[in-house]
């Protein structure tokens, strides 16, 4: 979870919970064909990004005290497969390895996915958070929301290769597969564009009237970016030039938006009122809210197994105190398994 979002959540809990929920619900569509088919319980620790590795049939979930692993075949949840401190992103690597970022200690950690054994720690900054791997070079690109840097790391040698300063807090990296990196600058509500070959910031796309742009997802086939805003909306943009294609209404405080390449829709869970909005695109590429599935207050990230048509959405009764990391109420943590296989053709 990003610094700005954590602060917003605390303020929302204290002052705007009821108003935000009421504002989010009137225009929301119904649940459509989406339903929760299973609920998996676990111990009560705050969570962040999730990553499904389909060939292993495992979900890796970052959390305050390490990396959890859910076996998707048996539903067995291992609460702490690898210990860590404020784990955020989990990035699969070749050779049965993965890397995760530890925001509390400034490390990126490479581990063996079979055993959970730590291979190396890499000192990367102050608060590493979001991360993505460039498959063409093998580098992992990590965002630091305190140093406001984009950091290029060689996970095999354990070396920092380059740092790009950013005016603002970077969030939610996505690659276009053509040599460009896109990400939100949360506190400026802009989408930044980096040329990977030169490792230079080459463009910034403004998003007027978008507050605290945190999540970003990408439809590669159509070249459309979808940014989530704290003020009840998503914004669609052309990746080629930043032209705004339109907006759609969602709940308040999204953190991760996932694009489904098989069904050509986006899944956006939001803390308030605690639901998952399914977003499509019209013929011009503008976002359209197709369905809204009620889940539970506090949902904010999700992970997709596209082949099986299952979306995994963690939830818990968040306890929010200004200036502190969120906690989870006793006996409330769970992972919703949502069937998305019946998405209508578009």
C-alpha distance (Angstrom), angle and dihedral (degrees) to the residues before:
residue distance angle dihedral
X1 . . .
X2 3.77 . .
X3 3.81 122.8 .
X4 3.79 93.0 -118.1
X5 3.80 93.3 49.2
X6 3.79 92.8 49.4
X7 3.79 89.7 52.7
X8 3.80 92.0 47.1
X9 3.78 91.6 50.0
X10 3.76 92.4 53.2
X11 3.79 91.3 50.5
X12 3.79 91.3 45.8
X13 3.77 92.3 52.1
X14 3.76 91.2 50.9
X15 3.78 99.6 43.5
X16 3.79 119.5 2.8
X17 3.78 110.0 34.2
X18 3.78 97.4 111.9
X19 3.79 95.8 38.9
X20 3.80 92.9 48.8
X21 3.77 93.3 49.4
X22 3.80 91.9 49.8
X23 3.80 91.0 47.8
X24 3.80 92.7 50.1
X25 3.80 99.0 49.7
X26 3.84 111.3 54.3
X27 3.81 97.4 69.3
X28 3.82 96.7 34.3
X29 3.83 115.5 117.6
X30 3.80 121.5 -129.1
X31 3.81 125.4 -88.2
X32 3.79 93.9 -92.1
X33 3.82 114.7 -168.6
X34 3.82 93.3 -24.7
X35 3.78 122.2 110.8
X36 3.77 141.7 160.5
X37 3.81 107.7 -106.9
X38 3.78 97.9 177.9
X39 3.80 141.2 11.0
X40 3.79 119.5 -153.0
X41 3.80 117.8 -163.6
X42 3.79 127.4 -149.1
X43 3.78 143.6 161.7
X44 3.77 118.7 -57.9
X45 3.79 109.8 -99.7
X46 3.80 128.3 131.1
X47 3.80 113.7 -102.8
X48 3.81 140.7 -159.7
X49 3.82 134.8 179.1
X50 3.80 121.9 10.3
X51 3.81 127.2 -157.3
X52 3.80 126.9 -165.9
X53 3.81 116.9 -153.6
X54 3.82 101.3 -162.0
X55 3.81 98.1 -164.0
X56 3.81 89.6 57.1
X57 3.80 94.9 37.9
X58 3.77 88.8 -133.7
X59 3.78 135.2 132.3
X60 3.81 115.4 -148.2
X61 3.80 113.5 -159.2
X62 3.80 126.9 -169.4
X63 3.80 115.3 -138.4
X64 3.79 141.0 165.4
X65 3.80 94.8 -86.1
X66 3.80 103.0 33.4
X67 3.80 143.1 -65.3
X68 3.80 122.1 -32.4
X69 3.80 121.4 -156.3
X70 3.79 124.8 -153.4
X71 3.81 117.6 -165.4
X72 3.80 102.6 -140.9
X73 3.81 92.5 -158.4
X74 3.80 97.2 54.4
X75 3.84 102.4 18.6
X76 3.80 89.0 -127.0
X77 3.80 110.3 154.2
X78 3.80 119.8 -155.0
X79 3.82 103.0 -160.2
X80 3.82 98.2 -157.3
X81 3.80 111.7 19.1
X82 3.81 91.2 157.4
X83 3.83 121.0 14.8
X84 3.80 118.5 -126.0
X85 3.78 144.8 146.8
X86 3.81 117.3 -108.2
X87 3.79 95.8 -19.6
X88 3.79 113.7 -159.3
X89 3.82 121.7 164.4
X90 3.81 125.1 25.4
X91 3.81 115.5 -159.9
X92 3.84 122.7 -170.0
X93 3.81 115.3 -130.0
X94 3.82 131.0 -167.3
X95 3.78 119.4 -92.9
X96 3.80 96.3 44.7
X97 3.79 93.8 -65.5
X98 3.80 136.1 120.6
X99 3.80 138.0 -168.6
X100 3.78 127.4 -138.2
X101 3.79 131.9 -173.1
X102 3.81 122.2 -127.5
X103 3.78 110.5 -155.3
X104 3.79 97.0 -172.0
X105 3.82 96.5 56.2
X106 3.81 104.5 28.1
X107 3.80 95.6 -116.0
X108 3.78 139.3 132.2
X109 3.80 109.2 -153.3
X110 3.81 127.2 -157.3
X111 3.81 116.0 -155.4
X112 3.78 141.3 172.4
X113 3.80 109.6 -103.3
X114 3.80 94.8 -149.7
X115 3.79 99.2 51.0
X116 3.80 103.3 18.2
X117 3.80 89.4 -127.3
X118 3.80 114.6 154.0
X119 3.80 112.0 -121.0
X120 3.80 99.7 -176.1
X121 3.78 144.8 -20.3
X122 3.81 119.2 -136.0
X123 3.80 120.0 -156.8
X124 3.80 102.7 -136.0
X125 3.81 109.5 157.8
X126 3.79 145.0 -70.4
X127 3.82 105.2 -49.0
X128 3.81 115.4 1.6
X129 3.78 110.6 -167.5
X130 3.81 127.9 150.2
X131 3.80 117.9 35.9
X132 3.80 141.5 174.3
X133 3.82 135.2 -176.6
X134 3.80 122.2 -124.3
X135 3.83 101.8 -139.3
X136 3.80 92.4 -160.3
X137 3.80 95.6 59.3
X138 3.79 103.2 18.2
X139 3.80 90.6 -126.0
X140 3.79 120.5 138.9
X141 3.80 115.4 -137.8
X142 3.80 113.2 -148.8
X143 3.80 130.3 -171.1
X144 3.79 122.9 -141.4
X145 3.79 112.8 -161.2
X146 3.81 95.1 -169.2
X147 3.80 99.1 46.4
X148 3.82 89.1 35.0
X149 3.78 91.9 -134.1
X150 3.79 140.1 137.9
X151 3.81 105.4 -139.2
X152 3.82 125.8 -160.2
X153 3.81 113.0 -151.6
X154 3.81 134.4 -173.9
X155 3.83 101.4 -143.4
X156 3.82 93.1 -168.0
X157 3.80 95.9 55.3
X158 3.78 95.5 30.1
X159 3.80 92.5 -126.2
X160 3.78 135.2 138.6
X161 3.81 105.5 -130.4
X162 3.80 102.8 -176.1
X163 3.80 144.6 -12.9
X164 3.79 127.3 -145.9
X165 3.82 115.7 -161.4
X166 3.79 115.6 -137.4
X167 3.80 128.2 -163.6
X168 3.77 95.7 -126.0
X169 3.80 141.1 5.5
X170 3.84 113.5 -44.3
X171 3.79 118.8 -143.5
X172 3.83 143.6 171.5
X173 3.82 108.1 14.7
X174 3.81 119.4 -148.9
X175 3.81 129.3 176.4
X176 3.79 125.5 -145.4
X177 3.82 94.8 -154.4
X178 3.80 89.4 -122.8
X179 3.77 99.9 85.8
X180 3.79 101.2 -78.8
X181 3.79 133.0 111.8
X182 3.81 120.6 -155.9
X183 3.79 126.8 -166.2
X184 3.77 141.5 155.7
X185 3.78 122.9 -105.3
X186 3.77 94.1 -145.8
X187 3.78 103.3 -161.9
X188 3.83 92.3 44.3
X189 3.83 95.6 40.4
X190 3.77 92.6 -132.4
X191 3.79 134.5 129.7
X192 3.81 111.9 -127.9
X193 3.80 125.0 -153.3
X194 3.81 123.5 -151.9
X195 3.79 126.1 -169.1
X196 3.79 103.4 -136.8
X197 3.81 96.5 -156.9
X198 3.82 93.5 57.4
X199 3.82 95.1 26.0
X200 3.78 89.9 -133.5
X201 3.77 133.8 136.5
X202 3.81 103.4 -116.4
X203 3.81 105.0 171.7
X204 3.79 146.2 8.7
X205 3.79 122.3 -155.4
X206 3.80 115.7 -152.1
X207 3.81 120.4 -137.7
X208 3.82 107.1 -164.3
X209 3.81 115.9 -154.0
X210 3.81 92.8 15.0
X211 3.80 111.9 124.5
X212 3.82 122.2 -154.2
X213 3.80 97.7 -12.4
X214 3.80 102.6 -152.1
X215 3.83 114.8 155.5
X216 3.80 124.5 50.5
X217 3.81 128.1 -175.6
X218 3.80 132.3 178.6
X219 3.79 136.2 -142.1
X220 3.80 99.0 -156.7
X221 3.79 95.2 -173.8
X222 3.81 92.9 59.7
X223 3.79 97.9 26.8
X224 3.80 93.3 -122.4
X225 3.80 126.8 146.6
X226 3.79 121.2 -156.9
X227 3.81 117.7 -158.4
X228 3.79 123.5 -169.1
X229 3.80 120.1 -139.9
X230 3.80 129.5 -160.7
X231 3.81 91.2 -129.7
X232 3.81 98.8 75.3
X233 3.79 101.2 -83.2
X234 3.77 149.2 88.9
X235 3.80 122.5 -143.4
X236 3.79 124.3 -146.6
X237 3.82 118.2 -149.7
X238 3.79 137.4 179.1
X239 3.78 106.8 -112.4
X240 3.80 91.4 -147.9
X241 3.80 97.3 61.6
X242 3.82 110.7 -3.3
X243 3.80 95.5 -109.5
X244 3.80 109.1 162.5
X245 3.80 110.7 -120.9
X246 3.79 98.1 -173.5
X247 3.80 145.4 -71.6
X248 3.80 137.3 -102.8
X249 3.79 132.1 -161.7
X250 3.81 121.4 -106.4
X251 3.80 135.4 157.7
X252 3.78 124.9 -79.2
X253 3.82 125.7 -75.3
X254 3.79 109.8 12.4
X255 3.81 114.9 -173.3
X256 3.81 106.1 177.5
X257 3.81 129.1 23.0
X258 3.80 118.9 -169.3
X259 3.81 125.6 -157.5
X260 3.81 117.6 -144.7
X261 3.83 107.4 -146.6
X262 3.81 93.2 -168.4
X263 3.80 97.0 52.0
X264 3.80 97.8 27.3
X265 3.80 96.4 -130.3
X266 3.79 137.1 113.0
X267 3.83 126.0 -125.8
X268 3.81 115.7 -147.1
X269 3.83 119.5 -179.0
X270 3.80 115.6 -167.0
X271 3.79 131.3 -162.7
X272 3.81 94.2 -133.7
X273 2.98 122.8 76.3
X274 3.82 86.0 1.2
X275 3.78 104.3 -115.3
X276 3.80 142.6 124.2
X277 3.81 118.0 -120.8
X278 3.81 119.6 -156.4
X279 3.80 111.4 -147.1
X280 3.79 127.3 -165.2
X281 3.79 132.9 178.0
X282 3.78 129.1 -113.2
X283 3.80 122.6 -135.3
X284 3.80 90.4 -82.5
X285 3.79 93.5 48.8
X286 3.81 97.5 -104.9
X287 3.83 114.8 144.7
X288 3.81 118.0 -104.9
X289 3.81 125.2 -169.5
X290 3.80 105.5 -129.1
X291 3.80 103.4 173.2
X292 3.78 142.1 -3.8
X293 3.80 119.6 -150.6
X294 3.84 116.5 -163.7
X295 3.81 111.8 -134.1
X296 3.82 120.6 151.6
X297 3.78 138.5 -54.8
X298 3.79 110.1 -86.1
X299 3.81 102.8 36.0
X300 3.79 108.5 139.9
X301 3.82 109.9 144.0
X302 3.81 135.4 47.0
X303 3.79 141.1 -178.7
X304 3.80 127.5 -152.4
X305 3.79 134.7 -143.3
X306 3.80 95.1 -167.6
X307 3.81 96.9 -175.8
X308 3.81 93.7 56.9
X309 3.79 94.9 37.0
X310 3.78 93.3 -123.8
X311 3.79 125.5 137.5
X312 3.82 118.5 -164.6
X313 3.81 115.3 -149.3
X314 3.83 118.8 179.8
X315 3.80 118.0 -150.1
X316 3.78 140.3 177.9
X317 3.78 140.4 159.5
X318 3.80 98.7 -90.8
X319 3.79 118.2 -142.8
X320 3.78 105.9 -153.5
X321 3.78 125.2 -166.4
X322 3.82 121.1 170.8
X323 3.79 110.8 -105.8
X324 3.80 94.8 16.7
X325 3.79 135.5 92.4
X326 3.83 113.0 -101.3
X327 3.80 117.8 -96.6
X328 3.80 128.7 -158.1
X329 3.79 123.3 -122.2
X330 3.80 117.0 -112.3
X331 3.79 113.8 -85.9
X332 3.81 95.5 3.8
X333 3.82 106.4 100.2
X334 3.79 114.9 109.4
X335 3.78 142.0 147.9
X336 3.79 115.9 -128.6
X337 3.81 114.6 -147.2
X338 3.80 106.8 -151.1
X339 3.80 122.8 -164.4
X340 3.81 107.3 -134.8
X341 3.80 96.5 162.4
X342 3.81 93.9 103.8
X343 3.80 96.1 61.5
X344 3.82 106.2 145.9
X345 3.80 115.8 -112.3
X346 3.79 113.6 -99.4
